[in-house]
Amino acid sequence: MHPYKRSSRVSDSIRKEVADIIMNKIKHKHLGFVTVTDAKASDDLRHATVYVSVLHAEEGEKIVKKLNSAASFIKGELGRRLKMRCVPTLTFRIDESIQYGMKIDKLLDDIKSERSIPDEDEDLF
């Protein structure tokens, strides 16, 4: 018995293969630098959400629209690579976990800097 669900294993395969397809098969010059960070397949394996991060955050929505318009091509390529009866329908989204992590780091740094400055009321000697 496998230690985790089939949808998790399929999600890992989708992430790897979609990243390779985007890097090697899609020839869109305005796509820019895209990194596939994660993929989540539904339990019935009919739908999968692919999370991407982009180099320039302001272009993220345009790139996601381009990837969603190319989803049928990517699904076809994915079908040739994965041995599955039904290849999931792909939806692309921006991965916001990186920005969230940066926000948490900044908050922790702010707290750390506030604690390192002594209060004026404290005796230093």
C-alpha positions as CSV (number, residue, x, y, z in Angstrom):
1,M,0.0,0.0,0.0
2,H,1.3,3.4,-0.9
3,P,1.9,5.9,2.0
4,Y,-0.2,8.6,0.4
5,K,-3.2,9.1,-1.9
6,R,-3.2,8.5,-5.6
7,S,-4.2,12.1,-6.2
8,S,-1.0,13.3,-4.5
9,R,1.1,11.1,-6.6
10,V,-0.6,12.2,-9.8
11,S,-0.3,15.8,-8.6
12,D,3.5,15.4,-8.4
13,S,3.6,13.9,-11.9
14,I,1.5,16.7,-13.3
15,R,3.7,19.4,-11.7
16,K,6.9,17.8,-13.2
17,E,5.4,17.2,-16.7
18,V,3.6,20.6,-17.0
19,A,6.8,22.3,-16.0
20,D,8.7,20.5,-18.8
21,I,5.9,21.1,-21.3
22,I,5.9,24.9,-20.6
23,M,9.7,25.0,-20.8
24,N,10.2,22.9,-23.9
25,K,7.0,22.8,-25.9
26,I,5.3,26.2,-25.6
27,K,6.9,28.7,-27.9
28,H,5.1,31.9,-26.8
29,K,7.5,34.8,-26.7
30,H,5.5,36.9,-24.3
31,L,5.1,34.1,-21.7
32,G,8.2,35.2,-19.8
33,F,9.9,33.3,-17.0
34,V,7.4,30.9,-15.4
35,T,8.0,28.4,-12.6
36,V,5.5,25.6,-11.8
37,T,5.5,25.5,-8.0
38,D,2.7,23.0,-7.3
39,A,-0.2,21.1,-8.7
40,K,-3.3,19.8,-6.9
41,A,-5.4,17.1,-8.5
42,S,-9.0,16.5,-7.2
43,D,-9.7,13.1,-5.6
44,D,-11.5,11.9,-8.7
45,L,-8.6,13.0,-10.9
46,R,-10.8,14.9,-13.3
47,H,-9.6,18.4,-12.5
48,A,-6.1,19.8,-11.5
49,T,-5.1,23.2,-10.5
50,V,-1.5,24.1,-11.4
51,Y,0.2,26.9,-9.4
52,V,2.8,29.0,-11.1
53,S,5.0,31.9,-10.0
54,V,6.4,34.5,-12.4
55,L,9.4,36.7,-12.4
56,H,7.5,39.9,-12.8
57,A,4.5,39.9,-10.5
58,E,2.7,42.7,-12.4
59,E,2.5,40.4,-15.5
60,G,1.2,37.4,-13.5
61,E,-2.5,37.8,-14.5
62,K,-1.6,38.1,-18.2
63,I,0.6,35.0,-18.1
64,V,-2.1,33.0,-16.3
65,K,-4.6,33.9,-19.0
66,K,-2.1,32.8,-21.7
67,L,-1.5,29.5,-19.9
68,N,-5.2,28.9,-19.4
69,S,-5.8,29.5,-23.1
70,A,-3.0,26.9,-23.8
71,A,-4.5,24.5,-21.3
72,S,-5.9,22.2,-24.0
73,F,-2.6,21.9,-25.7
74,I,-0.8,21.2,-22.4
75,K,-3.5,18.7,-21.5
76,G,-2.9,16.9,-24.9
77,E,0.9,16.8,-24.2
78,L,0.2,15.6,-20.7
79,G,-2.0,12.8,-22.0
80,R,0.9,11.5,-24.2
81,R,3.2,11.5,-21.2
82,L,1.1,10.1,-18.4
83,K,-0.5,6.7,-18.6
84,M,-4.0,7.6,-17.3
85,R,-7.4,6.8,-18.6
86,C,-8.6,10.3,-18.1
87,V,-6.3,13.3,-18.1
88,P,-7.4,16.0,-15.7
89,T,-8.7,19.4,-17.0
90,L,-6.0,22.0,-16.1
91,T,-6.6,25.4,-14.5
92,F,-3.6,27.7,-13.9
93,R,-3.4,30.1,-11.0
94,I,-0.8,32.3,-9.5
95,D,1.0,30.8,-6.5
96,E,0.6,33.4,-3.7
97,S,2.5,31.5,-1.1
98,I,5.8,33.1,-2.0
99,Q,4.4,36.6,-1.4
100,Y,2.7,35.4,1.8
101,G,6.0,34.0,3.0
102,M,7.8,37.2,2.2
103,K,5.1,39.1,4.1
104,I,5.5,36.9,7.2
105,D,9.3,37.3,7.0
106,K,9.0,41.1,6.9
107,L,6.6,41.0,9.9
108,L,9.0,38.8,11.9
109,D,11.9,41.2,11.0
110,D,9.9,44.2,12.1
111,I,9.2,42.5,15.5
112,K,12.8,41.5,15.9
113,S,14.0,45.1,15.1
114,E,11.5,46.5,17.6
115,R,12.7,44.3,20.4
116,S,16.3,45.0,19.8
117,I,15.9,48.8,20.3
118,P,15.9,49.5,24.1
119,D,13.1,51.6,25.5
120,E,14.0,55.1,26.6
121,D,12.5,54.4,30.1
122,E,14.8,51.4,30.8
123,D,18.0,51.9,32.8
124,L,20.9,51.0,30.7
125,F,23.3,50.7,33.7
